[in-house]
Amino acid sequence: MRLNAPKNVTWWIAVVVGVLGILGSFISIPLVSDNSFLFVVIGFVLLALATLLKGL
């Protein structure tokens, strides 16, 4: 299995989603605070997929 570096856009989207999830657990952000764990998981899964799939 060959791993690839994710594109910059994908990396930044994953970071923003993850940071929103972390912030949502500390401060009240509509929609994010109720699903903060899910936001962090989506960010990590996006990074993992971008590493495994070429061109993402």
PQR file with spaces between the fields and no chain letter, atoms N, CA, C, O and H, PARSE charges and radii, in Angstrom:
ATOM       1  N    MET     1       0.856   -1.176    0.000 -0.4000 1.5000
ATOM       2  CA   MET     1       0.000    0.000    0.000 -0.0000 2.0000
ATOM       3  C    MET     1       0.900    1.237    0.000  0.5500 1.7000
ATOM       4  O    MET     1       1.792    1.383    0.836 -0.5500 1.4000
ATOM       5  N    ARG     2       0.646    2.093   -0.934 -0.4000 1.5000
ATOM       6  CA   ARG     2       1.433    3.311   -1.069 -0.0000 2.0000
ATOM       7  C    ARG     2       0.638    4.492   -0.532  0.5500 1.7000
ATOM       8  O    ARG     2      -0.521    4.689   -0.897 -0.5500 1.4000
ATOM       9  H    ARG     2      -0.079    1.975   -1.613  0.4000 1.0000
ATOM      10  N    LEU     3       1.267    5.272    0.334 -0.4000 1.5000
ATOM      11  CA   LEU     3       0.607    6.439    0.914 -0.0000 2.0000
ATOM      12  C    LEU     3       0.991    7.694    0.140  0.5500 1.7000
ATOM      13  O    LEU     3       2.115    7.817   -0.346 -0.5500 1.4000
ATOM      14  H    LEU     3       2.209    5.112    0.631  0.4000 1.0000
ATOM      15  N    ASN     4       0.054    8.614    0.034 -0.4000 1.5000
ATOM      16  CA   ASN     4       0.270    9.869   -0.694 -0.0000 2.0000
ATOM      17  C    ASN     4       0.024   11.043    0.239  0.5500 1.7000
ATOM      18  O    ASN     4      -0.772   10.958    1.174 -0.5500 1.4000
ATOM      19  H    ASN     4      -0.859    8.514    0.429  0.4000 1.0000
ATOM      20  N    ALA     5       0.713   12.128   -0.030 -0.4000 1.5000
ATOM      21  CA   ALA     5       0.462   13.352    0.727 -0.0000 2.0000
ATOM      22  C    ALA     5      -0.858   13.961    0.259  0.5500 1.7000
ATOM      23  O    ALA     5      -1.119   14.020   -0.943 -0.5500 1.4000
ATOM      24  H    ALA     5       1.360   12.197   -0.790  0.4000 1.0000
ATOM      25  N    PRO     6      -1.695   14.415    1.198 -0.5600 1.5000
ATOM      26  CA   PRO     6      -2.953   15.051    0.775  0.2800 2.0000
ATOM      27  C    PRO     6      -2.684   16.414    0.143  0.5500 1.7000
ATOM      28  O    PRO     6      -1.664   17.050    0.409 -0.5500 1.4000
ATOM      29  N    LYS     7      -3.620   16.845   -0.695 -0.4000 1.5000
ATOM      30  CA   LYS     7      -3.507   18.178   -1.286 -0.0000 2.0000
ATOM      31  C    LYS     7      -3.688   19.230   -0.193  0.5500 1.7000
ATOM      32  O    LYS     7      -4.284   18.960    0.850 -0.5500 1.4000
ATOM      33  H    LYS     7      -4.448   16.328   -0.911  0.4000 1.0000
ATOM      34  N    ASN     8      -3.176   20.410   -0.441 -0.4000 1.5000
ATOM      35  CA   ASN     8      -3.256   21.487    0.549 -0.0000 2.0000
ATOM      36  C    ASN     8      -4.701   21.837    0.895  0.5500 1.7000
ATOM      37  O    ASN     8      -5.018   22.073    2.061 -0.5500 1.4000
ATOM      38  H    ASN     8      -2.691   20.628   -1.288  0.4000 1.0000
ATOM      39  N    VAL     9      -5.564   21.871   -0.092 -0.4000 1.5000
ATOM      40  CA   VAL     9      -6.964   22.232    0.144 -0.0000 2.0000
ATOM      41  C    VAL     9      -7.631   21.196    1.046  0.5500 1.7000
ATOM      42  O    VAL     9      -8.350   21.553    1.979 -0.5500 1.4000
ATOM      43  H    VAL     9      -5.307   21.679   -1.039  0.4000 1.0000
ATOM      44  N    THR    10      -7.394   19.920    0.768 -0.4000 1.5000
ATOM      45  CA   THR    10      -7.978   18.856    1.581 -0.0000 2.0000
ATOM      46  C    THR    10      -7.453   18.927    3.002  0.5500 1.7000
ATOM      47  O    THR    10      -8.216   18.759    3.954 -0.5500 1.4000
ATOM      48  H    THR    10      -6.810   19.631    0.010  0.4000 1.0000
ATOM      49  N    TRP    11      -6.157   19.175    3.159 -0.4000 1.5000
ATOM      50  CA   TRP    11      -5.557   19.260    4.478 -0.0000 2.0000
ATOM      51  C    TRP    11      -6.164   20.408    5.282  0.5500 1.7000
ATOM      52  O    TRP    11      -6.489   20.243    6.458 -0.5500 1.4000
ATOM      53  H    TRP    11      -5.538   19.312    2.386  0.4000 1.0000
ATOM      54  N    TRP    12      -6.315   21.563    4.651 -0.4000 1.5000
ATOM      55  CA   TRP    12      -6.881   22.721    5.350 -0.0000 2.0000
ATOM      56  C    TRP    12      -8.350   22.506    5.720  0.5500 1.7000
ATOM      57  O    TRP    12      -8.783   22.916    6.797 -0.5500 1.4000
ATOM      58  H    TRP    12      -6.051   21.697    3.696  0.4000 1.0000
ATOM      59  N    ILE    13      -9.111   21.872    4.843 -0.4000 1.5000
ATOM      60  CA   ILE    13     -10.513   21.584    5.161 -0.0000 2.0000
ATOM      61  C    ILE    13     -10.592   20.661    6.366  0.5500 1.7000
ATOM      62  O    ILE    13     -11.404   20.881    7.264 -0.5500 1.4000
ATOM      63  H    ILE    13      -8.759   21.539    3.968  0.4000 1.0000
ATOM      64  N    ALA    14      -9.753   19.626    6.394 -0.4000 1.5000
ATOM      65  CA   ALA    14      -9.745   18.697    7.519 -0.0000 2.0000
ATOM      66  C    ALA    14      -9.341   19.399    8.814  0.5500 1.7000
ATOM      67  O    ALA    14      -9.915   19.133    9.871 -0.5500 1.4000
ATOM      68  H    ALA    14      -9.093   19.447    5.664  0.4000 1.0000
ATOM      69  N    VAL    15      -8.371   20.280    8.737 -0.4000 1.5000
ATOM      70  CA   VAL    15      -7.933   21.011    9.933 -0.0000 2.0000
ATOM      71  C    VAL    15      -9.046   21.932   10.437  0.5500 1.7000
ATOM      72  O    VAL    15      -9.301   21.993   11.639 -0.5500 1.4000
ATOM      73  H    VAL    15      -7.905   20.496    7.879  0.4000 1.0000
ATOM      74  N    VAL    16      -9.699   22.637    9.538 -0.4000 1.5000
ATOM      75  CA   VAL    16     -10.782   23.544    9.944 -0.0000 2.0000
ATOM      76  C    VAL    16     -11.929   22.767   10.583  0.5500 1.7000
ATOM      77  O    VAL    16     -12.468   23.189   11.607 -0.5500 1.4000
ATOM      78  H    VAL    16      -9.492   22.587    8.561  0.4000 1.0000
ATOM      79  N    VAL    17     -12.307   21.634    9.986 -0.4000 1.5000
ATOM      80  CA   VAL    17     -13.389   20.821   10.551 -0.0000 2.0000
ATOM      81  C    VAL    17     -12.988   20.294   11.927  0.5500 1.7000
ATOM      82  O    VAL    17     -13.799   20.309   12.853 -0.5500 1.4000
ATOM      83  H    VAL    17     -11.869   21.292    9.154  0.4000 1.0000
ATOM      84  N    GLY    18     -11.757   19.833   12.070 -0.4000 1.5000
ATOM      85  CA   GLY    18     -11.282   19.338   13.365 -0.0000 2.0000
ATOM      86  C    GLY    18     -11.230   20.424   14.427  0.5500 1.7000
ATOM      87  O    GLY    18     -11.635   20.201   15.568 -0.5500 1.4000
ATOM      88  H    GLY    18     -11.098   19.821   11.317  0.4000 1.0000
ATOM      89  N    VAL    19     -10.736   21.591   14.056 -0.4000 1.5000
ATOM      90  CA   VAL    19     -10.659   22.704   15.016 -0.0000 2.0000
ATOM      91  C    VAL    19     -12.060   23.167   15.411  0.5500 1.7000
ATOM      92  O    VAL    19     -12.293   23.501   16.573 -0.5500 1.4000
ATOM      93  H    VAL    19     -10.407   21.772   13.129  0.4000 1.0000
ATOM      94  N    LEU    20     -12.986   23.190   14.468 -0.4000 1.5000
ATOM      95  CA   LEU    20     -14.373   23.534   14.808 -0.0000 2.0000
ATOM      96  C    LEU    20     -14.943   22.541   15.822  0.5500 1.7000
ATOM      97  O    LEU    20     -15.652   22.927   16.751 -0.5500 1.4000
ATOM      98  H    LEU    20     -12.797   22.919   13.524  0.4000 1.0000
ATOM      99  N    GLY    21     -14.628   21.267   15.635 -0.4000 1.5000
ATOM     100  CA   GLY    21     -15.097   20.259   16.583 -0.0000 2.0000
ATOM     101  C    GLY    21     -14.507   20.449   17.966  0.5500 1.7000
ATOM     102  O    GLY    21     -15.211   20.304   18.966 -0.5500 1.4000
ATOM     103  H    GLY    21     -14.051   20.953   14.880  0.4000 1.0000
ATOM     104  N    ILE    22     -13.229   20.769   18.037 -0.4000 1.5000
ATOM     105  CA   ILE    22     -12.590   20.997   19.335 -0.0000 2.0000
ATOM     106  C    ILE    22     -13.148   22.251   19.990  0.5500 1.7000
ATOM     107  O    ILE    22     -13.454   22.244   21.183 -0.5500 1.4000
ATOM     108  H    ILE    22     -12.657   20.886   17.225  0.4000 1.0000
ATOM     109  N    LEU    23     -13.284   23.329   19.219 -0.4000 1.5000
ATOM     110  CA   LEU    23     -13.848   24.564   19.773 -0.0000 2.0000
ATOM     111  C    LEU    23     -15.302   24.377   20.195  0.5500 1.7000
ATOM     112  O    LEU    23     -15.748   24.959   21.184 -0.5500 1.4000
ATOM     113  H    LEU    23     -13.035   23.335   18.251  0.4000 1.0000
ATOM     114  N    GLY    24     -16.032   23.568   19.448 -0.4000 1.5000
ATOM     115  CA   GLY    24     -17.431   23.324   19.774 -0.0000 2.0000
ATOM     116  C    GLY    24     -17.629   22.609   21.094  0.5500 1.7000
ATOM     117  O    GLY    24     -18.702   22.696   21.691 -0.5500 1.4000
ATOM     118  H    GLY    24     -15.670   23.095   18.645  0.4000 1.0000
ATOM     119  N    SER    25     -16.609   21.905   21.560 -0.4000 1.5000
ATOM     120  CA   SER    25     -16.743   21.253   22.861 -0.0000 2.0000
ATOM     121  C    SER    25     -16.471   22.222   24.015  0.5500 1.7000
ATOM     122  O    SER    25     -16.860   21.952   25.152 -0.5500 1.4000
ATOM     123  H    SER    25     -15.737   21.835   21.075  0.4000 1.0000
ATOM     124  N    PHE    26     -15.808   23.342   23.733 -0.4000 1.5000
ATOM     125  CA   PHE    26     -15.494   24.313   24.784 -0.0000 2.0000
ATOM     126  C    PHE    26     -16.415   25.529   24.788  0.5500 1.7000
ATOM     127  O    PHE    26     -16.760   26.040   25.853 -0.5500 1.4000
ATOM     128  H    PHE    26     -15.492   23.561   22.810  0.4000 1.0000
ATOM     129  N    ILE    27     -16.816   25.996   23.603 -0.4000 1.5000
ATOM     130  CA   ILE    27     -17.700   27.148   23.521 -0.0000 2.0000
ATOM     131  C    ILE    27     -18.948   26.758   22.737  0.5500 1.7000
ATOM     132  O    ILE    27     -18.956   25.752   22.027 -0.5500 1.4000
ATOM     133  H    ILE    27     -16.536   25.580   22.738  0.4000 1.0000
ATOM     134  N    SER    28     -19.974   27.539   22.865 -0.4000 1.5000
ATOM     135  CA   SER    28     -21.243   27.226   22.215 -0.0000 2.0000
ATOM     136  C    SER    28     -21.262   27.770   20.786  0.5500 1.7000
ATOM     137  O    SER    28     -21.282   28.981   20.565 -0.5500 1.4000
ATOM     138  H    SER    28     -19.968   28.356   23.441  0.4000 1.0000
ATOM     139  N    ILE    29     -21.254   26.847   19.824 -0.4000 1.5000
ATOM     140  CA   ILE    29     -21.359   27.183   18.408 -0.0000 2.0000
ATOM     141  C    ILE    29     -22.577   26.426   17.884  0.5500 1.7000
ATOM     142  O    ILE    29     -22.632   25.201   17.999 -0.5500 1.4000
ATOM     143  H    ILE    29     -21.237   25.863   20.004  0.4000 1.0000
ATOM     144  N    PRO    30     -23.550   27.128   17.311 -0.5600 1.5000
ATOM     145  CA   PRO    30     -24.739   26.422   16.818  0.2800 2.0000
ATOM     146  C    PRO    30     -24.363   25.320   15.824  0.5500 1.7000
ATOM     147  O    PRO    30     -23.474   25.501   14.992 -0.5500 1.4000
ATOM     148  N    LEU    31     -25.029   24.210   15.917 -0.4000 1.5000
ATOM     149  CA   LEU    31     -24.850   23.013   15.096 -0.0000 2.0000
ATOM     150  C    LEU    31     -23.550   22.267   15.403  0.5500 1.7000
ATOM     151  O    LEU    31     -23.531   21.036   15.368 -0.5500 1.4000
ATOM     152  H    LEU    31     -25.752   24.063   16.592  0.4000 1.0000
ATOM     153  N    VAL    32     -22.482   22.973   15.696 -0.4000 1.5000
ATOM     154  CA   VAL    32     -21.194   22.325   15.933 -0.0000 2.0000
ATOM     155  C    VAL    32     -21.115   21.768   17.354  0.5500 1.7000
ATOM     156  O    VAL    32     -20.617   20.659   17.550 -0.5500 1.4000
ATOM     157  H    VAL    32     -22.497   23.972   15.724  0.4000 1.0000
ATOM     158  N    SER    33     -21.589   22.507   18.330 -0.4000 1.5000
ATOM     159  CA   SER    33     -21.460   22.092   19.717 -0.0000 2.0000
ATOM     160  C    SER    33     -22.183   20.776   20.008  0.5500 1.7000
ATOM     161  O    SER    33     -21.704   19.971   20.807 -0.5500 1.4000
ATOM     162  H    SER    33     -21.993   23.408   18.171  0.4000 1.0000
ATOM     163  N    ASP    34     -23.308   20.556   19.377 -0.4000 1.5000
ATOM     164  CA   ASP    34     -24.039   19.310   19.588 -0.0000 2.0000
ATOM     165  C    ASP    34     -23.340   18.117   18.939  0.5500 1.7000
ATOM     166  O    ASP    34     -23.512   16.982   19.383 -0.5500 1.4000
ATOM     167  H    ASP    34     -23.697   21.210   18.727  0.4000 1.0000
ATOM     168  N    ASN    35     -22.561   18.364   17.905 -0.4000 1.5000
ATOM     169  CA   ASN    35     -21.903   17.310   17.141 -0.0000 2.0000
ATOM     170  C    ASN    35     -20.386   17.474   17.123  0.5500 1.7000
ATOM     171  O    ASN    35     -19.749   17.142   16.124 -0.5500 1.4000
ATOM     172  H    ASN    35     -22.421   19.287   17.544  0.4000 1.0000
ATOM     173  N    SER    36     -19.799   17.976   18.198 -0.4000 1.5000
ATOM     174  CA   SER    36     -18.366   18.288   18.184 -0.0000 2.0000
ATOM     175  C    SER    36     -17.502   17.050   17.980  0.5500 1.7000
ATOM     176  O    SER    36     -16.516   17.102   17.246 -0.5500 1.4000
ATOM     177  H    SER    36     -20.317   18.245   19.010  0.4000 1.0000
ATOM     178  N    PHE    37     -17.857   15.939   18.618 -0.4000 1.5000
ATOM     179  CA   PHE    37     -17.077   14.713   18.432 -0.0000 2.0000
ATOM     180  C    PHE    37     -17.133   14.254   16.979  0.5500 1.7000
ATOM     181  O    PHE    37     -16.126   13.810   16.427 -0.5500 1.4000
ATOM     182  H    PHE    37     -18.659   15.897   19.215  0.4000 1.0000
ATOM     183  N    LEU    38     -18.284   14.357   16.370 -0.4000 1.5000
ATOM     184  CA   LEU    38     -18.451   13.958   14.977 -0.0000 2.0000
ATOM     185  C    LEU    38     -17.597   14.820   14.045  0.5500 1.7000
ATOM     186  O    LEU    38     -17.047   14.311   13.068 -0.5500 1.4000
ATOM     187  H    LEU    38     -19.103   14.717   16.819  0.4000 1.0000
ATOM     188  N    PHE    39     -17.482   16.110   14.336 -0.4000 1.5000
ATOM     189  CA   PHE    39     -16.656   17.004   13.531 -0.0000 2.0000
ATOM     190  C    PHE    39     -15.184   16.598   13.599  0.5500 1.7000
ATOM     191  O    PHE    39     -14.489   16.600   12.583 -0.5500 1.4000
ATOM     192  H    PHE    39     -17.929   16.523   15.129  0.4000 1.0000
ATOM     193  N    VAL    40     -14.714   16.251   14.793 -0.4000 1.5000
ATOM     194  CA   VAL    40     -13.321   15.832   14.942 -0.0000 2.0000
ATOM     195  C    VAL    40     -13.080   14.520   14.201  0.5500 1.7000
ATOM     196  O    VAL    40     -12.054   14.362   13.539 -0.5500 1.4000
ATOM     197  H    VAL    40     -15.278   16.250   15.619  0.4000 1.0000
ATOM     198  N    VAL    41     -14.008   13.587   14.307 -0.4000 1.5000
ATOM     199  CA   VAL    41     -13.871   12.308   13.613 -0.0000 2.0000
ATOM     200  C    VAL    41     -13.873   12.512   12.097  0.5500 1.7000
ATOM     201  O    VAL    41     -13.084   11.888   11.388 -0.5500 1.4000
ATOM     202  H    VAL    41     -14.842   13.715   14.845  0.4000 1.0000
ATOM     203  N    ILE    42     -14.743   13.369   11.603 -0.4000 1.5000
ATOM     204  CA   ILE    42     -14.789   13.643   10.161 -0.0000 2.0000
ATOM     205  C    ILE    42     -13.471   14.248    9.689  0.5500 1.7000
ATOM     206  O    ILE    42     -12.983   13.901    8.613 -0.5500 1.4000
ATOM     207  H    ILE    42     -15.384   13.876   12.178  0.4000 1.0000
ATOM     208  N    GLY    43     -12.896   15.136   10.470 -0.4000 1.5000
ATOM     209  CA   GLY    43     -11.605   15.727   10.105 -0.0000 2.0000
ATOM     210  C    GLY    43     -10.509   14.682   10.002  0.5500 1.7000
ATOM     211  O    GLY    43      -9.732   14.691    9.047 -0.5500 1.4000
ATOM     212  H    GLY    43     -13.292   15.419   11.343  0.4000 1.0000
ATOM     213  N    PHE    44     -10.434   13.772   10.984 -0.4000 1.5000
ATOM     214  CA   PHE    44      -9.416   12.731   10.954 -0.0000 2.0000
ATOM     215  C    PHE    44      -9.660   11.731    9.825  0.5500 1.7000
ATOM     216  O    PHE    44      -8.711   11.295    9.174 -0.5500 1.4000
ATOM     217  H    PHE    44     -11.065   13.764   11.760  0.4000 1.0000
ATOM     218  N    VAL    45     -10.904   11.367    9.587 -0.4000 1.5000
ATOM     219  CA   VAL    45     -11.221   10.433    8.505 -0.0000 2.0000
ATOM     220  C    VAL    45     -10.878   11.057    7.151  0.5500 1.7000
ATOM     221  O    VAL    45     -10.365   10.374    6.265 -0.5500 1.4000
ATOM     222  H    VAL    45     -11.676   11.722   10.115  0.4000 1.0000
ATOM     223  N    LEU    46     -11.157   12.338    6.990 -0.4000 1.5000
ATOM     224  CA   LEU    46     -10.811   13.018    5.744 -0.0000 2.0000
ATOM     225  C    LEU    46      -9.303   13.007    5.516  0.5500 1.7000
ATOM     226  O    LEU    46      -8.850   12.786    4.393 -0.5500 1.4000
ATOM     227  H    LEU    46     -11.574   12.894    7.709  0.4000 1.0000
ATOM     228  N    LEU    47      -8.524   13.244    6.566 -0.4000 1.5000
ATOM     229  CA   LEU    47      -7.077   13.180    6.429 -0.0000 2.0000
ATOM     230  C    LEU    47      -6.595   11.774    6.098  0.5500 1.7000
ATOM     231  O    LEU    47      -5.682   11.608    5.289 -0.5500 1.4000
ATOM     232  H    LEU    47      -8.892   13.423    7.478  0.4000 1.0000
ATOM     233  N    ALA    48      -7.198   10.756    6.716 -0.4000 1.5000
ATOM     234  CA   ALA    48      -6.810    9.382    6.444 -0.0000 2.0000
ATOM     235  C    ALA    48      -7.145    9.011    4.996  0.5500 1.7000
ATOM     236  O    ALA    48      -6.330    8.396    4.307 -0.5500 1.4000
ATOM     237  H    ALA    48      -7.940   10.891    7.374  0.4000 1.0000
ATOM     238  N    LEU    49      -8.326    9.379    4.543 -0.4000 1.5000
ATOM     239  CA   LEU    49      -8.711    9.076    3.158 -0.0000 2.0000
ATOM     240  C    LEU    49      -7.816    9.801    2.153  0.5500 1.7000
ATOM     241  O    LEU    49      -7.445    9.244    1.120 -0.5500 1.4000
ATOM     242  H    LEU    49      -8.988    9.878    5.102  0.4000 1.0000
ATOM     243  N    ALA    50      -7.475   11.049    2.471 -0.4000 1.5000
ATOM     244  CA   ALA    50      -6.620   11.813    1.568 -0.0000 2.0000
ATOM     245  C    ALA    50      -5.216   11.209    1.508  0.5500 1.7000
ATOM     246  O    ALA    50      -4.532   11.341    0.493 -0.5500 1.4000
ATOM     247  H    ALA    50      -7.776   11.502    3.310  0.4000 1.0000
ATOM     248  N    THR    51      -4.783   10.553    2.576 -0.4000 1.5000
ATOM     249  CA   THR    51      -3.488    9.898    2.571 -0.0000 2.0000
ATOM     250  C    THR    51      -3.527    8.588    1.792  0.5500 1.7000
ATOM     251  O    THR    51      -2.552    8.225    1.135 -0.5500 1.4000
ATOM     252  H    THR    51      -5.339   10.446    3.401  0.4000 1.0000
ATOM     253  N    LEU    52      -4.645    7.884    1.863 -0.4000 1.5000
ATOM     254  CA   LEU    52      -4.767    6.587    1.198 -0.0000 2.0000
ATOM     255  C    LEU    52      -5.122    6.688   -0.274  0.5500 1.7000
ATOM     256  O    LEU    52      -4.655    5.881   -1.078 -0.5500 1.4000
ATOM     257  H    LEU    52      -5.437    8.179    2.397  0.4000 1.0000
ATOM     258  N    LEU    53      -5.945    7.669   -0.642 -0.4000 1.5000
ATOM     259  CA   LEU    53      -6.422    7.786   -2.029 -0.0000 2.0000
ATOM     260  C    LEU    53      -5.606    8.838   -2.769  0.5500 1.7000
ATOM     261  O    LEU    53      -5.366    9.932   -2.260 -0.5500 1.4000
ATOM     262  H    LEU    53      -6.324    8.324    0.012  0.4000 1.0000
ATOM     263  N    LYS    54      -5.192    8.488   -3.965 -0.4000 1.5000
ATOM     264  CA   LYS    54      -4.404    9.421   -4.761 -0.0000 2.0000
ATOM     265  C    LYS    54      -5.316   10.491   -5.367  0.5500 1.7000
ATOM     266  O    LYS    54      -6.386   10.177   -5.889 -0.5500 1.4000
ATOM     267  H    LYS    54      -5.387    7.599   -4.379  0.4000 1.0000
ATOM     268  N    GLY    55      -4.896   11.735   -5.295 -0.4000 1.5000
ATOM     269  CA   GLY    55      -5.619   12.835   -5.919 -0.0000 2.0000
ATOM     270  C    GLY    55      -6.685   13.487   -5.045  0.5500 1.7000
ATOM     271  O    GLY    55      -7.454   14.321   -5.524 -0.5500 1.4000
ATOM     272  H    GLY    55      -4.028   11.990   -4.871  0.4000 1.0000
ATOM     273  N    LEU    56      -6.735   13.118   -3.781 -0.4000 1.5000
ATOM     274  CA   LEU    56      -7.747   13.719   -2.906 -0.0000 2.0000
ATOM     275  C    LEU    56      -7.141   14.791   -2.054  0.5500 1.7000
ATOM     276  O    LEU    56      -7.840   15.411   -1.253 -0.5500 1.4000
ATOM     277  H    LEU    56      -6.110   12.441   -3.392  0.4000 1.0000
